[in-house]
């Protein structure tokens, strides 16, 4: 798995990024954010956005959905609250500082959990995913957009070499899809619905899970680096 992140490193990284996050990362992450939002709105209802950050995605959700946002960074959330007020986002139910691996939220209380560029920035990805599965309703979805590490080739070598610096910046570039697949299999009632690269260059991936409420997880032909059940999201 490689060396994991620690919470102090993450807190420092996001406090540094908060003032310039939208300018530096807004355009880079825009396509992935839109992909995640469209996927979430195919289900709709009550949506939890984990790692809501500065709230850059909040105005993009339909006002017919109810949004709850959480983030570990209070400096980020201050900007998110300003954005909610500026855009009069009455469908945003609340924004709270919260640890993604220890959600102070009731079981089965959301139709969708969305985590954009989050799962490689938390100290314990599997514990975080367990919490996502706990708070999503049976039949609901967990939607991730994230960089997923290469399995082979030059990109994998680059990611391994870049990893020590990346961890200081608050993320794990070598995080691979197999960790997500293994988690889903172990969990028991989680199916992987889709795994596909996000245009234009495919550096990020959309991964969709469904909470089945059944006895066993099903891997429906998912292969790392390929999509299954291709969907058209107007991209």
N, C-alpha and C positions, 0 to 999 in steps of 0.2 A: 504493500500500500504506500510505502514511502513515508517520510517524516510528516506527521500531521501538523496542522496549524494550532496555535494556542490563542485563547481569547484576548489576551493582552495585545498580541500582535494585530489582531483584527480590529480591536477598538482604536488603537493608534492609527492604523491605516485609514479607517473611515472618517475619523476626526480630521485627518489631513485632507482627505478628498472632498469632504462636504462642501467647502466654498466654491470648488471648481468642477464638481462632478458633472453637472449638466453640460458644461461647455466641452469638457474633455471626452466624456463617455457618451453623451447624448446621441450624436450622429452614429457612433460606432455600434451602439446597441439598439438603434431604432428599429431595424428590420426584425430582430428577434423579439423585441417588446411587442410589436404589432402582431407578429405571428402568435405569440402566447395569448394576447388579448382576444384575438379572433377565435382561437381554439377554446378559450374559456367561455366565450359568449355563445358558442354552439350549445352549451348546457345552461349557462346563466343562473340567475338566482342569487344566492348569498356567496360571495367570493372572498376568500382570504388571500391577500397578497403578502407573502413573506419576503422580507428584504425590500420593503417598499421604498426605502431610501428617501430621496428628495421628493417623491411623489410624481416623478416625471410622467409615469404612465396613467395616473389617475384620471386626467381629463379625457382619455381615450376610451374609457369604458362607457357603455350605454348607461344613461341615467335610470334605466329600468332595473339595473342590477344594484344590489347593495354591496358595498365594498368595505372591508375591514383591512387595515394595513398595519403590519408590525415590522419593527426593525431594531437591531441591537444598538444603533447609533442615535443618541439624542440630537446631536448637531444636524444629522440628516433629517430627522423628523421635524425639527423646527422649520426647515425649508418646505417640507411636505405640508405642514399646517398652513403656512403662508400661501401655498399654491391652492389648497382647498378653499381658503377664504377668498382669494383673488378670483377663482373660477366659479365660486358659489356651488361647490360640489355637494349638494345636499344628500346625495346618495352615498357619501362616505360616512359610514356609521361611527368609525373611530380609528385613531392612529395611536399606537402604544409602543413604548419600549418593551421589548420582550425577546427572550432567548428562543431561537427557533427550535432548539432541542428540548425545551421545557415550556411549552405553550400553556399559558394560563387561560385556557379556553375549553369549553365543554366538548365531550365526545360527540362525534357525528353532528356537528353544528354548521357545516358548510357544504354547499353543493360542489364547489371547486376550490382547490388550493393551487395558487400560482406562485412559482418561485423562479424569478428571472436572474440568472447569473449569481445564484446563491450557493448551490450545493457544493461548489469547490472552494467556498470561502468560509465554511463552518468547521469547527474543530472535530465534530463527529458526524459525518454525513449520514451514516446509518441510523443513529439515534434521531437525527432531524427528520429523516424520512418516516421513521416510526411515528413521530408526532403528527406529520402530515396525514398519515393513514388513520390515525386515531380521530382527528377532528373532521375528516371528510365523511360524508354520509355514504352508506352502501349505495352503489350505483353512481357515485360521484367520481370525479377525476382529480388527479394530481398532475399538474402541467409544469414541466421544467423547460427552460431554455438555458443552455449552458455550453461553454467550451468543453468538449470531450476529448481527452488525450488520444493520440494516434496509437494504434496497436503495433505498427511496424514502421520501418523506413526512416528517412531523414527527419521527418517532423517529430517522430518519437524521440530521436536522439537530441534534437534541439530542445524539446520540452524537458527532457531529463537534465540537460545542462543548464537550462534557464530556471529550473525549479527552485534552487536556493534563493535567488533574487526574488522570484515571484512570491515565495512565502513571506518575505519581508514586506511585500506590497499587499499581502492579505489573501492570496489565492494559490491553488494547486494546479498548475498547467498539465501535470502528468496524470490527472484523474481520468480513469478509463471507464468505458461503458460496462465492463464486466462487473464492476462494483454495484451498479444499479440493478443489473440482471440478477446477480446473486442475492441482493437484498430482497427483490420481489419474490424470488423463489423461496427464500427462507420465511418470508412474512406469512404466506399461506393463503391470503385472500386478496392478493394484488395481481392483476394482469397487466402486462405491457401491451398497450394498444398500438403504439407508434414510436418509431425512432427514425428521424430523417434529418439531413442537413438543412440548414436555413440559408437561402440565397442571400447575397450574390455569390460568395466564395466558399460557403460551407464550413467556415471556421467554427460556427456554433451549430448546435443541434436542438431540435424540438423532441422532447420525450414525453409521452402521455401514458399515465397509469390509470387503471380503473380499480376502485375498491369493489370487489365482487360480493363480499359478504358470504362467500362460499367456503369450502373446506380447503381448497388448494389453488395455488396460483397457476396460471396457464401462460406459457411462452408461445405465442402464436406465430412461429416462424420468424422471430426477430433475430437478425444477424447484425452484429456491430457494423456500423457504417452504412446500413441500408435502411430503407423505409419499409414499413408494412402498413397495410390498409391505407394506401395513399389517399390523401384528402386534398381537396382544392380549397385554399383559403384566400383566393383572390390575390395571390402574390405574383 
